[in-house]
């Protein structure tokens, strides 16, 4: 029997995973030496996630972190059973509502020691769990090296279904243009603007601190999500800065778009983020064009063509990666107390 305080500590580590708008929609149930991971759809944004993709990705991210934390905390092997199931045919999906109320994955801690390579990797990545953060700052210190790209792609491959591929420069230009187009389109949606406003500086141990929003690109080349827009107009300071050109992007893709692919898209994203943190890279997210069917279809088509894929691919996330010119400011995002995310 594993000491319960080790499992609780691993769950607390896992809560530092990435999630849409830092919504932290995960909930955990301790089942002896196992941990069930479920989704609280009441804790997720709806307008930005009309089909529950980001909700499932958030669960995938916390699952990846939980596996690493459990191995690092116990030294024992783990096994994971995914229970996400098939796509619902009817009902409301926004914010992942169709996936709430049941375990989406169960991580079992075994009796045997973790294999040496697995334990070494967990011990290497465990210190990055609480240091990982996404940035909206420039990454002008250079793109990842060839060896770093290989390590990042390998990290994505830990998901088994999802592939991480560096985008060639023509595809980078296309993806930035499609992201900018999606970002601009959202500025006329009052529901979206109201939702964004609710997730900035809220008081529920979730959301985005205004100090972490950062400055826009002075040349408009990197279309970051604009958290300064509100239904009453922009709350931006008017300041801007210069970003890297060209950006270095990693696309996370799979061959299909079932719920398990969406969950493992978040799993792969988190593994890449932790590897990037270990490598000293800055991490940004450019997922706006994946939030609506029409723009997502354009992204999928562009990536399929650019990568000369024999079959169409599904894009689950676009990550901006690179070396910062100096130390990045790390404004810590709030976290729910661990007691609030453990059920029962």
Secondary structure as GFF3:
##gff-version 3
##sequence-region A 1 344
A	DSSP	alpha_helix	4	14	.	.	.	ID=ss1
A	DSSP	three_ten_helix	20	22	.	.	.	ID=ss2
A	DSSP	beta_strand	26	31	.	.	.	ID=ss3
A	DSSP	beta_strand	34	39	.	.	.	ID=ss4
A	DSSP	three_ten_helix	41	43	.	.	.	ID=ss5
A	DSSP	alpha_helix	53	74	.	.	.	ID=ss6
A	DSSP	beta_strand	76	82	.	.	.	ID=ss7
A	DSSP	three_ten_helix	94	99	.	.	.	ID=ss8
A	DSSP	beta_strand	103	113	.	.	.	ID=ss9
A	DSSP	alpha_helix	116	126	.	.	.	ID=ss10
A	DSSP	alpha_helix	146	157	.	.	.	ID=ss11
A	DSSP	beta_strand	163	166	.	.	.	ID=ss12
A	DSSP	alpha_helix	169	186	.	.	.	ID=ss13
A	DSSP	alpha_helix	190	198	.	.	.	ID=ss14
A	DSSP	three_ten_helix	210	212	.	.	.	ID=ss15
A	DSSP	beta_strand	216	217	.	.	.	ID=ss16
A	DSSP	beta_strand	229	230	.	.	.	ID=ss17
A	DSSP	beta_strand	233	234	.	.	.	ID=ss18
A	DSSP	beta_strand	240	241	.	.	.	ID=ss19
A	DSSP	beta_strand	249	254	.	.	.	ID=ss20
A	DSSP	alpha_helix	259	278	.	.	.	ID=ss21
A	DSSP	beta_strand	282	285	.	.	.	ID=ss22
A	DSSP	three_ten_helix	288	290	.	.	.	ID=ss23
A	DSSP	alpha_helix	293	306	.	.	.	ID=ss24
A	DSSP	beta_strand	314	322	.	.	.	ID=ss25
A	DSSP	three_ten_helix	338	340	.	.	.	ID=ss26
###
